[in-house]
Amino acid sequence: MLLLRGLIWGAPLPSSSDPSHLLATRRDSTVELVGQVLADARRFDDRCVARLDVFRIDRLRRSGRSELMLRPCAKRPLQGWIVQVRGQLREPISGPHSLLPGSAERLAKHGIWSRLDAETFSVLRQPWTPIATARRRIAQRFHDIAGEERGGLMSALVLGSAQFPVGDELRQAFRIAGLSHCLAASGFHLSVLLAASLAVSRRWPRLLRLSLAASSLLIFLLLAGPQPSVVRAVLMGAIALLIRESSQRASGFGVLLFSLCVMLLIHPAWAGSIGFQLSAAATAGLVITAPALETALETWLPRCLACLAPALSIPCSALFWTLPLQLLHFGSAPLYAVISNLLVSPLLAPLTLLCMLLALISLICPSSVLSWLIVPASSMAGWLIALVRWISQWPSAHLLTGHPQPWLVGLFALGLIPCLVPSAQRWRGLSWILLPIGVLLHGLGQLGDGVVAVYHGQHRWLLARHHGRAAMVSRYADPRSCQMAAKLAAAHGHARLDWILLLDPAVGDGMSCWRKLGNTVASSQQGRLLVQPGQRLASSGLSVKLASRLGQPIVLRAGRQRWRLIATAQSLAALQQRPGQVVGRRWTGTWLWFQPSRDQRRWLLQQGAGQIRAVRGFAGSFGSLKPAL
């Protein structure tokens, strides 16, 4: 009930004095804002982005949060600073598609519904922030001595990637290998720290032993921050520690359930957090499925391999419990997650413990000494990075499934429960019905025919799908458009496309990106399409061609579906002058990359245009507004 309450009613809403209420009257106008930086700003190329707790706007008291964007970023705002900013208050940019959320969706989860593009920026006060300063010092010293990549990994093992994110390429490699949990502060990191503390203090008096363990929990919480996975791990660790020291025994599932209930009572919005969901599901797998699976593996495995049962049962249990969530949120799954966890486990635990010790030493030790002490950890971090990259390059390491419908994920999860919960074994026969049905229904959807249209500002993409393959038509060819096209394809379960047609006469630097995405890439040159009337760009079941020379409308086939694309109002006007060339053809639908008039829409319907899909309300450059169909 608490979970449903959090999912349905737990999402944060703007207060009556939130800065977002000014968007109706002060949109794009200059305002003066005073607030406090909530976390160190993140740098992206020539700009910095930070979250602010707003105190005043134009000298009037306000209560809420806003995102600050500085461009150029000469001085990065740090956590705790009281700043005064003048700039334009804007609405965050929404994502172009429900599977591709933008900054508006991301910020709304943090209770932010406005963004301030700064024109002037000044620091009013720099309060003392010992915890943030300690985090910054640890990460900076690791970075300076071990290097950007190794130092970033070492910082993530101590502080979590939410505090100091690693590079995109390395983060993607960990995700493909099924090792994302290594970079996120969670129960694994706390278990390493707590186990070391208890091992050191096992002969100490109870009070000292509890004090050391409690200090470990507190230090971990302060350094990693109150993220859902961290709070869950600390709460469970504290409860389990108290029960252990009182010579009592408790069910791991009971401790987990109590911890989750306390968290949802305090902060209902955590129910919608992906980190909370994954952490809860993985921990449920460890306390419910792992013990029984370990016993079964000890029986099934040969005697010489029976020692691997604990190492296999833990990643298997966590993987299967989190698999429905991975499919729902990411539309993908790591194929070699169990193997990768088995390979890195001998290296990961000692490296994590060593990095935690070095983090404490780095706060008091001079750089000349730390540079010698950090050598073993730096070498181990390099080995781990090399191993993860090697695994991520294995064939089909990243299994793209596309995003299933939520009810299909629920059906799949319901089918997994009898296999994962020992007490539900009598219902295991139901799994043989529900799991194949869920996989079959999702597979039929993936193998079907269809065209997906995405509009964002003046950018346009058409993704044609047929029998599990896809092709794309893109209006622009710049690198950012290619990145969005790759995300769109991956969200629908396609790692590569059969072909790509680019309608942009200026390809520029983006061509290398497009070639990685598509097997064949055709672009425009000097305003002339390379695909001329009478020619087709085609693969099995997917094709594109010019319907005529008049305005060059484009015909897109996806299996039995025939869609016509008319990019400009001038192209439609040219067709209206020669209606005989389009009469008699029936279309599945017509995509218009402009808003037609009522007469134009009526004429298209008379000519058998089928479904008419047009852009509404687009304006400005990339990402200025979220268009709708």
C-alpha positions in Angstrom: 0.0 0.0 0.0 2.8 2.4 0.8 4.4 1.6 -2.5 1.2 2.3 -4.5 0.7 5.5 -2.5 4.1 6.7 -3.4 3.8 5.7 -7.0 0.4 7.4 -7.5 0.4 10.3 -5.1 4.0 10.6 -4.0 5.4 12.7 -6.8 6.5 16.1 -5.7 4.3 19.1 -6.7 5.2 22.8 -6.8 4.3 24.8 -3.8 2.3 28.0 -4.0 5.4 30.1 -3.9 7.5 28.0 -6.3 9.4 29.9 -8.9 7.7 28.0 -11.7 4.5 30.0 -11.0 6.3 33.0 -12.4 6.6 31.4 -15.8 3.1 32.4 -16.8 3.8 36.1 -16.3 7.6 36.4 -16.4 8.6 33.8 -19.0 11.9 34.8 -20.8 12.0 38.1 -18.8 15.0 39.1 -16.6 14.7 38.3 -12.9 17.0 38.5 -9.9 17.3 35.4 -7.8 19.0 34.7 -4.5 19.4 31.2 -3.3 21.7 28.5 -2.1 23.5 25.9 -4.2 22.3 22.4 -3.2 25.2 20.4 -4.8 28.4 21.2 -6.7 27.6 22.3 -10.2 28.3 19.9 -13.0 30.4 21.1 -16.0 29.3 20.3 -19.5 31.6 21.7 -22.2 31.2 25.5 -21.9 28.4 25.5 -19.3 27.7 24.6 -15.7 24.5 23.4 -14.2 23.5 23.5 -10.5 20.4 23.1 -8.4 19.4 26.0 -6.3 17.2 26.4 -3.2 15.5 29.7 -3.9 15.2 32.3 -1.1 14.1 35.4 -3.0 13.1 36.5 -6.6 13.1 40.2 -7.3 13.4 40.8 -3.6 10.2 39.0 -2.9 10.4 35.9 -0.7 10.0 32.6 -2.6 10.2 29.0 -1.5 11.2 26.3 -4.0 13.9 25.1 -6.2 15.2 26.0 -9.6 18.0 24.9 -11.9 20.8 27.4 -12.6 22.6 27.4 -16.0 25.9 29.3 -16.3 27.3 29.9 -19.8 30.3 30.5 -19.9 31.3 28.9 -16.6 34.3 30.8 -15.4 33.6 29.9 -11.7 31.8 26.6 -10.9 29.3 27.1 -8.1 29.9 24.8 -5.1 27.5 23.3 -2.6 26.4 25.7 0.2 27.2 28.9 -1.6 24.7 31.7 -1.3 24.5 33.3 -4.8 22.7 36.2 -6.5 21.9 35.6 -10.1 20.3 37.7 -12.8 18.9 36.1 -15.9 15.9 34.7 -17.8 13.5 32.3 -16.1 12.5 29.5 -18.5 10.6 26.3 -18.5 12.9 23.1 -18.6 13.0 21.3 -21.9 10.7 18.3 -22.2 11.9 15.1 -23.9 11.0 14.5 -27.6 9.4 11.1 -26.8 7.9 9.2 -23.9 10.9 6.8 -24.0 13.4 9.7 -24.2 12.8 11.9 -21.1 14.3 15.4 -21.1 15.5 17.8 -18.4 11.9 18.7 -17.5 11.1 15.1 -16.5 14.5 14.6 -14.8 14.2 17.8 -12.8 10.5 17.2 -11.8 11.7 14.2 -9.8 13.9 16.5 -7.7 11.0 19.0 -7.2 12.3 21.5 -9.9 10.0 23.0 -12.5 12.0 26.1 -13.7 15.4 27.0 -15.1 17.3 30.2 -14.8 19.7 31.1 -17.7 22.2 33.3 -15.9 23.4 36.6 -17.3 25.3 37.8 -14.2 26.4 35.7 -11.3 27.9 36.7 -7.9 28.6 34.9 -4.7 27.2 36.6 -1.6 28.5 34.1 1.0 30.5 30.9 1.2 29.3 29.0 4.4 31.5 26.3 5.9 30.5 22.9 4.4 32.9 20.3 5.9 31.2 17.3 4.3 31.1 18.7 0.8 34.7 19.9 1.2 35.8 16.4 2.3 34.1 14.8 -0.7 35.7 17.4 -3.0 39.1 16.8 -1.5 38.9 13.0 -1.8 37.8 13.1 -5.4 40.3 15.8 -6.4 43.3 14.0 -4.9 42.3 10.7 -6.4 41.9 12.5 -9.8 45.2 14.4 -9.5 47.3 11.3 -8.5 45.6 8.4 -10.2 44.4 10.2 -13.3 41.0 11.1 -14.6 39.7 7.6 -15.4 41.2 5.6 -12.6 40.7 8.4 -10.1 37.1 8.8 -11.2 36.5 5.1 -10.6 38.1 5.2 -7.2 36.0 8.2 -6.2 32.8 6.4 -7.4 33.7 3.3 -5.3 33.8 5.6 -2.2 31.3 8.4 -2.8 29.1 6.9 -5.5 28.7 8.2 -9.1 25.8 10.4 -8.0 28.3 12.6 -6.2 31.1 12.4 -8.7 30.1 10.8 -12.0 32.6 8.9 -14.1 33.0 9.5 -17.8 30.1 8.5 -20.1 32.2 5.9 -22.0 33.3 4.1 -18.8 29.8 4.3 -17.3 28.4 2.7 -20.4 31.0 0.0 -20.3 30.0 -0.9 -16.7 26.3 -0.8 -17.6 26.8 -3.2 -20.6 28.8 -5.5 -18.5 26.1 -5.6 -15.8 28.2 -3.9 -13.2 26.4 -0.5 -12.8 25.9 -1.3 -9.1 29.7 -1.0 -8.6 29.5 2.7 -9.4 26.4 3.5 -7.4 26.8 3.8 -3.6 24.7 0.9 -2.3 24.6 -2.0 0.1 27.7 -3.7 -1.5 29.9 -0.8 -0.5 28.5 -0.6 3.0 28.8 -4.3 3.5 32.5 -4.2 2.6 33.0 -1.3 5.1 30.9 -2.8 7.8 32.5 -6.2 7.5 35.9 -4.7 7.8 34.9 -2.7 10.9 33.4 -5.8 12.6 36.5 -7.9 11.7 38.8 -5.3 13.3 36.7 -4.9 16.4 35.6 -8.5 17.0 37.7 -8.7 20.2 36.7 -5.3 21.5 34.1 -4.6 24.2 30.6 -4.4 22.9 30.3 -0.6 23.4 33.5 0.1 21.4 32.5 -2.4 18.7 29.1 -0.8 18.3 30.7 2.7 18.3 33.0 1.7 15.4 30.3 0.1 13.4 28.0 3.1 14.0 30.7 5.5 12.9 31.2 3.5 9.7 27.5 3.7 9.0 27.5 7.5 9.6 30.6 8.2 7.6 29.2 6.2 4.7 25.9 8.1 4.8 27.5 11.5 5.0 30.0 10.9 2.2 27.6 9.1 -0.2 24.7 11.4 0.6 21.0 10.5 1.4 20.3 8.6 -1.8 17.5 5.9 -1.6 19.9 3.0 -2.0 22.3 4.5 0.6 19.5 5.1 3.1 18.1 1.6 2.6 21.6 0.1 3.1 22.3 2.1 6.2 18.9 1.5 7.8 19.1 -2.3 7.2 22.7 -2.3 8.4 21.8 -0.5 11.6 18.8 -2.8 12.3 20.8 -6.0 11.6 23.7 -4.8 13.7 21.5 -4.1 16.7 19.7 -7.4 16.4 23.1 -9.2 16.1 24.6 -7.5 19.2 21.5 -8.3 21.2 22.0 -12.0 20.5 18.7 -12.2 18.7 17.8 -13.5 15.2 15.7 -11.8 12.6 14.5 -12.6 9.1 16.4 -10.7 6.4 13.1 -10.2 4.6 11.5 -8.7 7.7 14.4 -6.3 8.1 14.1 -5.3 4.5 10.3 -4.8 4.6 10.6 -2.7 7.8 13.3 -0.5 6.3 11.3 0.1 3.1 8.2 0.9 5.0 10.1 3.5 7.1 11.6 5.0 4.0 8.3 5.3 2.2 6.6 6.8 5.3 9.3 9.5 5.5 9.7 10.2 1.8 6.8 8.7 -0.4 8.4 10.1 -3.6 11.2 7.5 -3.3 8.7 4.9 -4.6 9.1 6.4 -8.1 12.9 6.5 -7.9 14.7 3.9 -10.1 17.5 3.7 -7.6 15.0 2.8 -4.8 13.3 0.2 -6.9 16.4 -1.5 -8.1 18.0 -1.5 -4.6 14.8 -2.9 -3.0 14.5 -5.6 -5.7 18.1 -6.7 -5.6 18.1 -6.9 -1.8 14.9 -8.9 -1.9 16.7 -11.4 -4.2 19.6 -11.6 -1.8 17.5 -12.4 1.2 14.8 -14.5 -0.4 16.3 -16.4 -3.3 20.0 -16.5 -2.8 20.1 -18.9 0.2 17.9 -21.5 -1.5 19.7 -21.0 -4.8 23.1 -21.5 -3.1 22.0 -24.8 -1.6 20.6 -25.9 -5.0 23.9 -25.0 -6.8 25.9 -26.9 -4.2 23.9 -30.0 -5.1 23.9 -29.5 -8.9 27.5 -28.4 -9.4 30.4 -30.9 -9.5 32.2 -31.2 -6.2 35.3 -29.3 -7.6 33.0 -26.3 -8.5 30.8 -26.4 -5.4 32.8 -23.5 -3.9 31.4 -21.3 -6.6 27.9 -21.6 -5.4 27.9 -18.5 -3.1 29.6 -16.4 -5.8 27.0 -17.5 -8.4 23.8 -17.4 -6.3 24.2 -13.7 -5.3 24.5 -12.2 -8.9 21.9 -14.6 -10.2 19.4 -13.7 -7.5 19.9 -9.9 -7.9 19.8 -10.2 -11.7 16.5 -12.1 -11.9 14.8 -9.9 -9.3 15.8 -6.7 -11.1 15.3 -8.0 -14.6 11.7 -6.7 -15.0 12.7 -3.3 -13.8 15.6 -3.2 -16.2 13.3 -4.1 -19.1 10.7 -1.5 -18.0 13.1 1.5 -17.4 16.0 0.8 -19.9 14.6 -1.6 -22.5 17.7 -3.7 -22.2 19.5 -6.3 -20.1 23.2 -7.2 -19.7 23.6 -10.7 -21.2 26.8 -11.5 -19.3 26.0 -10.0 -15.9 26.5 -13.2 -13.9 29.8 -14.0 -15.6 31.1 -10.4 -15.2 30.2 -10.3 -11.5 31.9 -13.6 -11.0 35.1 -12.4 -12.8 35.4 -9.0 -11.0 34.4 -10.1 -7.5 37.9 -11.2 -6.5 39.1 -7.7 -7.5 36.2 -5.5 -6.6 35.8 -6.1 -2.8 39.5 -5.5 -1.9 39.7 -2.5 -4.2 36.6 -1.0 -2.6 38.0 -1.4 0.9 41.4 -0.1 -0.2 39.8 3.0 -1.7 37.8 3.7 1.4 40.9 3.5 3.5 42.8 5.8 1.1 39.8 8.3 1.2 40.3 8.7 4.9 44.1 8.9 4.6 43.8 11.5 1.8 42.1 13.9 4.2 45.1 14.2 6.4 48.1 12.8 4.4 50.3 15.0 2.2 50.3 14.4 -1.5 53.9 13.2 -1.5 53.0 10.3 0.8 49.6 9.6 -0.8 51.1 9.3 -4.3 53.0 6.2 -3.0 50.2 4.7 -1.0 47.7 5.0 -3.9 49.8 2.9 -6.4 48.3 -0.5 -5.5 44.7 0.8 -5.7 45.5 2.7 -8.9 46.8 -0.5 -10.5 43.8 -2.5 -9.4 41.5 0.2 -10.7 43.3 -0.1 -14.1 42.9 -3.8 -14.1 39.2 -3.5 -13.3 38.6 -1.0 -16.1 40.4 -3.2 -18.6 38.4 -6.2 -17.5 35.1 -4.3 -17.7 35.9 -3.0 -21.2 36.8 -6.4 -22.4 33.5 -7.9 -21.2 31.5 -5.0 -22.7 32.9 -5.9 -26.1 31.7 -9.5 -26.0 29.2 -10.3 -28.7 25.7 -9.1 -27.9 26.8 -8.1 -24.4 24.0 -5.4 -24.4 20.7 -7.1 -25.2 18.3 -4.5 -26.5 14.7 -5.7 -26.0 12.9 -2.4 -26.4 10.6 -1.1 -23.7 7.8 -3.5 -23.0 4.3 -2.3 -22.0 4.0 -1.9 -18.2 1.3 -4.6 -18.0 3.6 -7.0 -19.9 6.4 -6.3 -17.4 3.9 -7.0 -14.6 2.9 -10.3 -16.3 6.6 -11.2 -16.7 7.3 -10.4 -13.0 4.3 -12.5 -11.9 5.7 -15.4 -13.9 9.1 -15.0 -12.2 7.8 -15.0 -8.6 7.1 -18.8 -8.4 10.7 -19.5 -9.6 12.3 -17.0 -7.2 10.3 -17.4 -4.0 10.9 -20.8 -2.4 7.5 -20.8 -0.6 5.7 -20.3 -3.9 7.1 -23.4 -5.6 3.7 -25.1 -5.8 2.8 -22.4 -8.3 5.8 -22.9 -10.5 3.8 -24.5 -13.2 2.2 -21.1 -13.7 5.5 -19.7 -14.7 5.6 -22.0 -17.7 2.4 -20.2 -18.9 3.0 -16.6 -17.9 6.6 -16.2 -19.0 6.2 -17.6 -22.6 3.0 -15.5 -23.0 4.8 -12.3 -21.9 7.8 -13.0 -24.1 5.6 -13.9 -27.1 3.4 -10.8 -26.8 6.4 -8.5 -26.5 8.1 -10.3 -29.4 5.0 -9.8 -31.6 5.1 -6.1 -30.9 8.7 -5.9 -31.7 8.3 -7.8 -35.0 5.3 -5.8 -36.1 5.2 -3.0 -38.8 5.0 0.6 -37.8 6.5 4.1 -38.1 7.5 6.2 -35.1 7.7 10.0 -35.6 9.6 12.2 -33.2 9.7 16.0 -33.3 11.9 18.2 -31.2 12.1 21.9 -32.2 13.0 21.9 -35.9 14.5 18.4 -35.7 12.5 15.5 -37.1 13.0 11.7 -37.1 11.0 8.9 -38.7 11.8 5.4 -37.5 10.3 2.7 -39.7 10.1 -0.8 -38.2 9.5 -4.2 -39.8 10.1 -7.7 -38.5 12.6 -6.6 -35.8 14.6 -4.3 -38.0 14.4 -0.6 -38.5 15.5 2.3 -40.8 15.3 6.0 -40.3 14.7 9.3 -42.0 16.2 12.4 -40.3 15.8 16.0 -41.2 19.2 17.1 -39.8 22.6 15.4 -39.8 24.4 17.3 -36.9 26.0 15.2 -34.1 23.3 16.0 -31.6 20.6 14.8 -34.0 22.5 11.6 -34.5 22.8 11.1 -30.7 19.1 11.5 -30.3 18.5 9.1 -33.2 20.7 6.5 -31.6 18.7 6.8 -28.3 15.4 6.6 -30.2 16.6 3.4 -32.0 17.9 1.8 -28.8 14.7 2.6 -26.9 12.8 0.6 -29.5 15.3 -2.3 -29.4 17.5 -1.6 -32.4 21.3 -1.3 -32.0 21.9 -0.7 -35.7 19.6 0.4 -38.5 19.4 -1.0 -42.0 19.7 2.4 -43.7 19.4 6.1 -42.8 18.3 8.9 -45.1 19.5 12.3 -44.1 17.7 15.3 -45.6 20.2 17.9 -44.4 22.4 19.4 -47.1 25.2 20.2 -44.6 26.3 16.9 -43.1 29.4 18.2 -41.4 31.0 16.4 -38.4 28.0 14.1 -37.8 28.6 11.6 -40.6 30.9 9.4 -38.5 28.2 9.1 -35.9 25.6 8.2 -38.5 27.8 5.5 -40.1 28.1 3.8 -36.7 24.4 3.8 -36.4 23.4 2.6 -39.9 24.6 0.0 -42.3 23.9 2.4 -45.2 23.7 6.2 -44.9 22.4 8.4 -47.8 22.6 12.2 -47.5 21.8 15.3 -49.5 24.5 17.1 -51.5 24.1 20.7 -52.6 20.3 20.6 -51.8 19.8 17.5 -54.0 18.8 14.2 -52.6 21.0 11.3 -53.6 17.8 9.2 -53.9 16.3 10.5 -57.1 12.8 9.7 -58.5 12.7 6.1 -59.7 15.4 5.1 -57.2 14.9 3.5 -53.8 16.9 3.1 -50.6 15.7 -0.3 -49.4 16.2 -3.4 -47.3 13.9 -6.3 -46.8 10.5 -4.8 -46.0 11.8 -1.3 -45.6 12.2 1.3 -48.3 12.1 5.0 -49.1 11.7 6.7 -52.5 10.6 9.9 -54.0 6.9 9.8 -55.1 7.4 12.5 -57.8 9.5 15.5 -58.8 6.8 17.8 -57.6 8.1 19.0 -54.2 9.8 15.7 -53.7 7.4 14.0 -51.3 8.9 10.9 -49.8 7.2 7.5 -49.7 8.2 5.3 -46.7 7.3 1.6 -46.7 7.4 -0.5 -43.5 6.0 -3.9 -44.4 2.5 -3.4 -45.7 2.3 0.1 -44.4 2.8 3.0 -46.9 3.4 6.4 -45.4 4.0 9.6 -47.3 6.2 12.4 -45.9 5.7 16.0 -47.0 8.4 18.2 -45.4 7.3 21.7 -46.3 4.1 23.6 -47.2 5.7 24.5 -50.5 5.9 20.8 -51.3 2.2 20.3 -50.6 1.4 23.4 -52.7 3.3 21.9 -55.6 1.3 18.7 -55.3 -2.0 20.6 -55.2 -1.1 22.1 -58.6 -0.9 18.6 -60.2 -3.5 16.5 -58.3 -3.6 13.9 -61.0 -0.3 12.4 -59.9 -1.5 11.5 -56.5 -5.1 10.4 -57.1 -5.9 6.7 -56.8 -3.3 5.8 -54.3 -4.2 4.8 -50.8 -1.9 5.6 -48.0 -1.7 4.3 -44.4 -1.0 7.9 -43.5 0.7 11.1 -44.3 3.3 12.8 -42.1 3.5 16.6 -42.4 6.5 18.4 -41.0 4.5 21.6 -40.8 1.0 22.6 -39.6 -1.4 22.5 -42.5 -4.4 24.8 -43.0 -7.9 23.5 -42.9 -8.2 23.5 -46.7 -4.9 21.6 -47.1 -6.1 19.0 -44.6 -9.4 18.6 -46.5 -7.6 18.3 -49.8 -5.3 15.6 -48.4 -8.3 13.6 -47.1 -9.9 13.8 -50.5 -6.8 12.4 -52.1 -6.7 9.4 -49.9 -4.0 10.6 -47.5 -5.1 8.2 -44.7 -4.1 9.3 -41.2 -2.8 12.8 -41.2 -0.1 13.5 -38.6 1.3 17.0 -38.4 3.6 19.0 -36.1 1.8 21.3 -33.6 3.3 24.2 -31.9 7.0 23.8 -32.7 9.1 26.9 -32.6 12.7 27.9 -32.3 15.8 25.8 -32.2 16.5 22.3 -31.0 14.7 21.5 -27.8 12.8 24.8 -27.5 9.4 23.2 -27.2 8.0 19.7 -27.1 5.9 19.2 -30.2 2.8 16.9 -30.1 1.0 15.0 -32.8 
